[in-house]
Amino acid sequence: MKRSSARRARRWVLYELTRSLNQLSDTTASMTLSGDSNFGASGEKSSVSES
């Protein structure tokens, strides 16, 4: 593989990872702001029991 192709592929992977992380953090922030108590900051269901 040419050096420029490897550089381009690496740049694309970093771009996609950054985009995915930004999207994930936006989702987490919007869930936190909406006050959804079923989800913790990590996005997992909390262990609070509803009775």
C-alpha positions as CSV (number, residue, x, y, z in Angstrom):
1,M,0.0,0.0,0.0
2,K,1.3,3.5,-0.8
3,R,2.2,5.7,2.0
4,S,-0.4,8.3,1.0
5,S,-3.2,5.7,0.9
6,A,-2.3,4.6,4.5
7,R,-2.3,8.2,5.6
8,R,-5.7,8.8,4.0
9,A,-7.1,5.6,5.5
10,R,-5.8,6.6,9.0
11,R,-7.3,10.1,8.7
12,W,-10.7,8.6,7.6
13,V,-10.7,6.2,10.6
14,L,-9.9,9.0,13.0
15,Y,-12.6,11.2,11.5
16,E,-15.2,8.5,11.8
17,L,-14.2,7.7,15.4
18,T,-14.4,11.4,16.3
19,R,-17.7,11.8,14.7
20,S,-19.1,8.7,16.5
21,L,-17.8,9.9,19.8
22,N,-19.3,13.4,19.3
23,Q,-22.7,11.8,18.4
24,L,-22.6,9.6,21.4
25,S,-21.8,12.5,23.8
26,D,-24.5,14.6,22.2
27,T,-27.0,11.7,22.9
28,T,-25.8,11.3,26.5
29,A,-26.0,15.1,27.1
30,S,-29.5,15.3,25.7
31,M,-30.7,12.4,27.8
32,T,-29.2,14.0,30.9
33,L,-30.8,17.4,30.1
34,S,-34.2,15.8,29.5
35,G,-34.1,14.4,33.0
36,D,-34.6,10.8,31.9
37,S,-34.2,9.0,35.3
38,N,-34.2,5.5,33.8
39,F,-30.7,6.0,32.4
40,G,-27.5,6.9,34.2
41,A,-24.6,9.0,32.8
42,S,-23.1,5.8,31.2
43,G,-26.3,5.1,29.3
44,E,-27.1,1.9,31.3
45,K,-30.4,1.4,33.0
46,S,-30.1,2.4,36.6
47,S,-31.0,0.0,39.5
48,V,-33.7,2.3,40.9
49,S,-36.8,0.2,41.4
50,E,-40.1,1.7,40.4
51,S,-43.0,0.6,42.7
